[in-house]
Amino acid sequence: MRQLSAENSTRIELVVSANEARIRLDQFLAKRLPEFSRSQLQQLIRDGFVLLNNSTSRPRQIVRGGDQIQLTEPPLEKIETLPEEIPLEILFEDNDLIVINKPAGLVVHPGPGHREHTLVNALLNHCSTLSGIGGKERPGIVHRLDKETSGCLVVAKNDAAHRRLSKQFADRTVEKIYLALVAGRLREPAGVIEEKIGRHPVHRQRMSASARRGRAAKTEYRVVRSSDRASIVECRLHTGRTHQIRVHLHHLGHPVLGDKVYARAAKDFPRQMLHAWKLGFRHPRTEEWKSFEAPLPDDFNQAMAASSLEFRLQSTRENLTP
């Protein structure tokens, strides 16, 4: 149940059922409230915004059947990030959301080492409103793309749109199709990679498909065209783990060309050759299915030509054409 508290913030009340008992508090909340990330919920618990039977608790506290839980969302923090006049390629925009073709090299939101010149700075200059769920550093940000990955990205302009979009990502009903230029010729023309992904035990900035405590991940792939040197691979994401496509293709023995973390020949390319080509979801207000395509950037086309690969993208919903 959701209701407004005296401070005009949303309070969520939940009761643990018998078949939900004997798991951690943060795990229970993550299952019941998919619009929140696990890290967000853990921070809310630590900061005292979650009560377990009217008492503060810890993320690892085990819940029991009949336990009563109250989560009160804290007041939105004032946005301190400054607007900047950074050009945006807009694929779609209305009162609820904006879909951007993000260029490679643009960081999505401020963070350590990137306090300005981000997509958020550009959005604050372009939009009169953005959702506040992401906090002062991530207003409107529903999902991310790596700095060097180009392509489709959706941003929420209000909290209602943010929650409904986040739920679609959590429920894995969003269509996410990428194009990757990878090393070598794949043995199979198509397949599914279902290797768990977790933090690398030694190199903590990397992810690994061999980690002991990895999370389930699924990538469906199809080879579009190959040369002796490289292949163009269409990847459909069924989950959204960190570096998922890059890790899965590296595990397959065909890393994304230009990837400075997972590929050896990274210096031969200006950036990792990964492009978020298609994005599809239900509009958070109308529930109409919306599909978007981001055209390939010049550096991607040049990298394909250098690898003796050429093809053109046809119109929406049509296949790639050699």
Backbone torsions as a table, in degrees:
resi	resn	phi	psi	omega
1	MET	NA	138.8	178.2
2	ARG	-118.7	138.8	175.7
3	GLN	-150.4	163.7	178.9
4	LEU	-88.5	133.2	176.6
5	SER	-82.9	178.7	-178.8
6	ALA	-63.6	-28.1	-179.3
7	GLU	-86.2	9.5	179.0
8	ASN	66.1	26.5	173.2
9	SER	-108.4	158.8	-175.7
10	THR	-80.8	132.5	175.3
11	ARG	-115.4	129.5	-178.4
12	ILE	-111.3	128.3	-179.5
13	GLU	-115.7	129.3	-177.3
14	LEU	-132.6	152.1	174.8
15	VAL	-124.2	131.9	-178.5
16	VAL	-78.7	124.0	177.1
17	SER	-83.2	169.0	-177.0
18	ALA	-62.1	-37.9	-178.1
19	ASN	-82.0	-1.3	175.1
20	GLU	-103.5	-0.2	-175.3
21	ALA	-73.9	165.2	173.6
22	ARG	68.3	32.2	169.4
23	ILE	-127.1	166.5	-179.8
24	ARG	-65.0	151.7	179.6
25	LEU	-59.2	-44.4	-179.2
26	ASP	-67.0	-32.4	177.3
27	GLN	-68.9	-42.0	177.5
28	PHE	-59.7	-46.5	-178.9
29	LEU	-66.3	-36.8	179.5
30	ALA	-63.9	-35.9	178.6
31	LYS	-72.6	-39.2	-177.1
32	ARG	-83.3	-24.6	-175.9
33	LEU	-126.9	70.6	-175.3
34	PRO	-65.8	-12.5	178.5
35	GLU	-72.7	-15.0	175.6
36	PHE	-99.8	143.4	172.9
37	SER	-78.3	160.0	179.3
38	ARG	-60.5	-41.2	-179.7
39	SER	-66.3	-36.9	176.5
40	GLN	-61.3	-44.8	-179.1
41	LEU	-64.8	-41.7	179.0
42	GLN	-61.6	-40.1	179.7
43	GLN	-69.0	-38.6	177.1
44	LEU	-62.7	-39.2	178.2
45	ILE	-64.8	-47.4	-178.6
46	ARG	-62.9	-34.6	-177.9
47	ASP	-83.8	1.7	175.3
48	GLY	85.9	14.3	179.7
49	PHE	-88.6	-0.8	176.5
50	VAL	-120.9	126.3	178.2
51	LEU	-111.8	131.4	175.1
52	LEU	-108.3	110.5	-174.8
53	ASN	53.0	47.0	175.7
54	ASN	68.6	16.6	178.1
55	SER	-130.9	148.2	174.2
56	THR	-66.6	158.3	-174.9
57	SER	-146.8	-165.6	178.4
58	ARG	-122.7	154.3	-179.3
59	PRO	-55.5	-34.3	-175.5
60	ARG	-88.3	4.8	178.3
61	GLN	-62.3	133.0	179.9
62	ILE	-82.2	130.1	179.9
63	VAL	-92.0	155.4	180.0
64	ARG	-124.3	158.9	177.7
65	GLY	-57.7	132.4	-179.3
66	GLY	93.1	-10.6	177.7
67	ASP	-61.1	142.0	178.0
68	GLN	-107.2	131.1	-175.9
69	ILE	-125.2	134.0	175.2
70	GLN	-121.1	127.7	175.1
71	LEU	-118.6	122.1	177.7
72	THR	-112.1	118.0	179.3
73	GLU	-70.5	129.4	-179.8
74	PRO	-68.4	159.4	176.1
75	PRO	-57.3	144.7	-179.8
76	LEU	-64.2	137.2	177.9
77	GLU	-76.2	146.4	177.4
78	LYS	-66.5	132.8	179.6
79	ILE	-72.1	121.4	-178.9
80	GLU	-104.0	-11.8	178.4
81	THR	-68.0	136.5	-174.9
82	LEU	-89.9	142.6	175.0
83	PRO	-66.1	147.0	176.0
84	GLU	-138.0	144.5	178.6
85	GLU	-81.6	85.3	177.5
86	ILE	-115.0	125.5	-177.4
87	PRO	-59.2	141.1	177.5
88	LEU	-123.9	136.2	171.4
89	GLU	-95.1	106.0	-173.4
90	ILE	-95.7	123.4	177.4
91	LEU	-89.7	-28.1	-179.2
92	PHE	-165.2	146.9	175.8
93	GLU	-156.4	138.1	170.3
94	ASP	-146.2	-162.5	-175.9
95	ASN	-73.2	-14.0	-175.4
96	ASP	-106.3	-28.6	-173.9
97	LEU	-156.4	167.4	175.4
98	ILE	-140.8	134.0	179.0
99	VAL	-109.8	125.3	-174.3
100	ILE	-113.0	145.3	165.3
101	ASN	-94.0	94.7	-174.7
102	LYS	-72.2	129.7	176.5
103	PRO	-77.2	153.2	173.7
104	ALA	-63.8	143.3	179.2
105	GLY	95.9	-10.6	179.9
106	LEU	-96.9	119.4	176.9
107	VAL	-72.8	141.9	-174.6
108	VAL	-72.3	-48.3	-176.9
109	HIS	-141.2	159.1	179.9
110	PRO	-60.2	149.5	178.3
111	GLY	-171.1	-175.7	178.7
112	PRO	-54.7	123.5	-179.4
113	GLY	86.5	-9.5	-179.3
114	HIS	-139.1	75.6	-178.1
115	ARG	-87.1	-14.2	-178.8
116	GLU	-147.9	178.2	179.5
117	HIS	60.9	39.8	179.6
118	THR	-110.9	172.5	176.1
119	LEU	-60.3	-37.7	178.6
120	VAL	-60.5	-42.6	176.8
121	ASN	-58.3	-41.7	179.4
122	ALA	-66.9	-41.8	-179.3
123	LEU	-65.2	-39.1	179.1
124	LEU	-63.5	-29.5	177.6
125	ASN	-77.6	-31.3	-174.9
126	HIS	-89.1	-39.4	-172.1
127	CYS	-101.5	141.0	175.9
128	SER	-77.5	-27.0	178.2
129	THR	-139.7	149.0	172.3
130	LEU	-141.0	152.3	179.6
131	SER	-63.2	150.5	-178.1
132	GLY	-100.8	3.5	-174.1
133	ILE	-63.8	-34.3	-179.1
134	GLY	-75.4	-2.5	-179.1
135	GLY	84.8	-176.0	-172.4
136	LYS	-69.3	-21.2	-178.9
137	GLU	-98.3	-15.7	-176.9
138	ARG	-129.8	43.8	-179.4
139	PRO	-60.8	129.2	176.4
140	GLY	80.9	-11.8	-172.0
141	ILE	-78.8	112.0	-179.7
142	VAL	-91.0	-38.9	179.0
143	HIS	-148.5	170.0	-175.0
144	ARG	-123.0	160.9	164.6
145	LEU	-125.9	145.2	175.1
146	ASP	-56.8	155.6	179.6
147	LYS	-51.6	-43.5	-174.4
148	GLU	-89.0	-1.2	177.8
149	THR	-92.1	132.7	178.2
150	SER	-100.3	167.2	170.7
151	GLY	119.8	-162.9	-170.0
152	CYS	-66.4	132.2	175.5
153	LEU	-147.5	131.1	-179.7
154	VAL	-103.3	141.6	-179.0
155	VAL	-127.5	138.5	-178.5
156	ALA	-93.8	138.0	179.7
157	LYS	-93.9	-14.9	178.6
158	ASN	-145.1	165.7	-173.8
159	ASP	-66.7	-37.2	-179.6
160	ALA	-62.6	-44.2	177.9
161	ALA	-64.7	-39.6	-179.8
162	HIS	-60.9	-46.1	-178.4
163	ARG	-63.3	-44.0	-177.1
164	ARG	-70.1	-36.4	176.0
165	LEU	-69.1	-43.2	179.1
166	SER	-60.0	-37.6	179.2
167	LYS	-65.3	-38.1	178.2
168	GLN	-64.8	-40.2	176.4
169	PHE	-64.3	-42.8	-179.7
170	ALA	-66.2	-36.8	180.0
171	ASP	-81.9	-2.9	177.7
172	ARG	62.0	37.7	177.0
173	THR	-101.6	0.2	178.3
174	VAL	-83.7	137.7	175.4
175	GLU	-88.1	122.2	179.9
176	LYS	-130.3	110.3	-178.5
177	ILE	-123.4	127.2	-177.8
178	TYR	-115.7	158.8	168.7
179	LEU	-114.7	133.1	-179.8
180	ALA	-128.9	137.7	171.8
181	LEU	-100.7	114.2	-170.8
182	VAL	-118.8	162.3	179.6
183	ALA	-74.3	137.4	170.8
184	GLY	78.7	-178.5	179.4
185	ARG	-107.4	122.5	-178.3
186	LEU	-70.8	146.0	-179.2
187	ARG	-71.0	-41.0	-179.7
188	GLU	-104.9	138.9	-178.9
189	PRO	-71.9	-18.8	180.0
190	ALA	-159.4	160.2	179.1
191	GLY	175.5	-175.7	179.1
192	VAL	-130.1	131.4	176.1
193	ILE	-107.2	121.9	-179.3
194	GLU	-127.5	53.0	177.4
195	GLU	-95.1	132.9	178.0
196	LYS	-62.8	149.8	-178.8
197	ILE	-123.3	131.9	177.8
198	GLY	-147.6	175.6	179.9
199	ARG	-66.6	136.4	178.6
200	HIS	-63.0	134.1	-175.0
201	PRO	-65.9	-22.8	-177.8
202	VAL	-111.5	-53.7	-178.9
203	HIS	-91.2	95.8	-169.1
204	ARG	-71.7	-13.5	176.4
205	GLN	-85.1	-5.3	-178.0
206	ARG	-109.2	155.9	170.5
207	MET	-104.3	163.4	-176.6
208	SER	-144.7	146.4	174.6
209	ALA	-90.5	7.3	178.8
210	SER	-117.2	11.0	-179.7
211	ALA	-68.2	143.3	-178.2
212	ARG	-65.8	-38.0	-175.8
213	ARG	-111.7	46.7	179.5
214	GLY	-75.0	162.8	177.0
215	ARG	-103.9	147.8	-177.3
216	ALA	-56.4	136.3	-179.9
217	ALA	-145.6	141.3	-177.1
218	LYS	-138.2	124.2	177.2
219	THR	-126.9	124.2	175.6
220	GLU	-98.7	131.5	-176.3
221	TYR	-130.1	157.8	177.2
222	ARG	-146.2	127.1	177.7
223	VAL	-75.7	125.4	-179.8
224	VAL	-89.0	-44.6	178.7
225	ARG	-161.8	149.3	-178.0
226	SER	-135.0	151.3	167.3
227	SER	-127.1	-179.1	178.6
228	ASP	-65.4	-25.7	-175.2
229	ARG	-93.3	-36.6	-170.5
230	ALA	-152.8	170.7	177.8
231	SER	-138.9	147.4	170.6
232	ILE	-97.4	123.7	-175.0
233	VAL	-122.8	129.7	173.4
234	GLU	-90.8	125.3	-177.4
235	CYS	-119.5	126.9	176.3
236	ARG	-107.0	120.4	-178.0
237	LEU	-86.9	127.6	174.0
238	HIS	-103.4	-13.5	172.4
239	THR	-134.2	176.4	-176.0
240	GLY	-133.5	56.0	-180.0
241	ARG	-78.0	156.8	178.0
242	THR	-57.9	128.1	178.4
243	HIS	58.9	25.5	-169.2
244	GLN	-54.2	-53.9	-177.2
245	ILE	-63.4	-43.8	-178.7
246	ARG	-61.1	-43.5	-179.2
247	VAL	-69.4	-45.2	-177.8
248	HIS	-64.9	-42.3	179.8
249	LEU	-70.4	-34.7	173.9
250	HIS	-64.0	-41.3	178.1
251	HIS	-63.2	-32.5	179.4
252	LEU	-75.4	-11.1	-179.4
253	GLY	94.4	12.4	-177.8
254	HIS	-135.4	74.5	-176.8
255	PRO	-64.9	156.2	176.9
256	VAL	-66.4	127.4	-179.7
257	LEU	-64.0	139.4	-179.3
258	GLY	85.8	-2.0	-179.1
259	ASP	-75.8	110.4	-176.1
260	LYS	-71.8	-14.1	-178.7
261	VAL	-96.1	-41.3	-171.3
262	TYR	-114.2	-7.5	-177.2
263	ALA	-117.1	148.2	-179.5
264	ARG	-80.7	-40.5	-175.0
265	ALA	-90.2	39.3	-175.2
266	ALA	-65.3	-31.9	-174.5
267	LYS	-67.6	-16.5	-178.4
268	ASP	-81.1	-4.0	-176.9
269	PHE	-133.4	149.9	-175.4
270	PRO	-69.5	-23.1	-179.9
271	ARG	-167.3	178.5	177.7
272	GLN	-69.5	130.2	-174.4
273	MET	-84.8	73.0	-179.8
274	LEU	-133.2	130.5	-173.5
275	HIS	-134.9	123.7	176.7
276	ALA	-77.2	90.6	-168.9
277	TRP	-74.7	-50.0	-176.3
278	LYS	-125.6	143.4	175.7
279	LEU	-139.2	128.0	179.8
280	GLY	-134.5	140.0	180.0
281	PHE	-163.1	168.4	176.0
282	ARG	-87.5	133.4	-179.8
283	HIS	-59.2	131.1	-174.1
284	PRO	-63.4	-19.6	179.5
285	ARG	-101.5	-49.3	-174.5
286	THR	-90.2	-17.4	-175.3
287	GLU	64.5	13.1	174.2
288	GLU	-72.9	137.6	178.3
289	TRP	-72.2	127.0	-179.2
290	LYS	-118.9	133.4	178.9
291	SER	-124.2	139.0	-178.5
292	PHE	-134.4	148.9	177.2
293	GLU	-129.7	137.5	176.5
294	ALA	-106.9	121.9	179.2
295	PRO	-61.6	152.1	179.7
296	LEU	-67.2	135.0	177.2
297	PRO	-74.0	164.2	-175.7
298	ASP	-59.7	-41.3	-176.5
299	ASP	-64.8	-31.6	178.0
300	PHE	-68.8	-44.8	177.8
301	ASN	-62.1	-40.1	179.1
302	GLN	-66.4	-38.5	178.7
303	ALA	-66.4	-37.6	176.9
304	MET	-64.7	-43.7	-180.0
305	ALA	-62.5	-39.0	178.7
306	ALA	-67.2	-21.9	179.2
307	SER	-98.6	15.2	-179.6
308	SER	61.2	36.8	178.3
309	LEU	-126.6	131.1	176.9
310	GLU	-143.0	139.5	171.7
311	PHE	-163.1	168.6	177.8
312	ARG	-123.1	151.0	176.1
313	LEU	-88.0	129.3	175.2
314	GLN	-86.9	-174.8	-176.1
315	SER	-68.2	172.7	-176.5
316	THR	-49.5	136.3	175.5
317	ARG	71.9	2.2	175.7
318	GLU	-95.9	158.2	-177.7
319	ASN	-76.3	166.6	174.0
320	LEU	-69.6	144.4	-177.9
321	THR	-118.0	122.8	177.0
322	PRO	-61.2	NA	NA
